[in-house]
Amino acid sequence: VKNFRFVGRRHNIGIENMRLMSAPDESITNSEGTRVDENHGQYGIMLSRLEDSWVRQVSGEKFWGGLVQVQSQSSYVTIQDCSMTNPVSRISGGRRYAFSAD
């Protein structure tokens, strides 16, 4: 058995106690009146190449992709007591997920 360490990963990174808001153009709507602007923040937080890390007590509003995205090459990431409300985007696949992982 040999220990393996992923070169380039950051360890023990925490993001806590924040409120994040995107700023869409709320005047852009579809024929049903749904706000559909996507020329604003996709994610509030994107985590990449992290290990033993966390996001806690973070809220987000109006992002079109989601609040937290954990990208590939990350492991042992905890998301706790977080919420996302009022997403603004087209209603289509791959959008409006509060949390996602690659």
Disulfide bonds with the S-S distance in Angstrom:
none
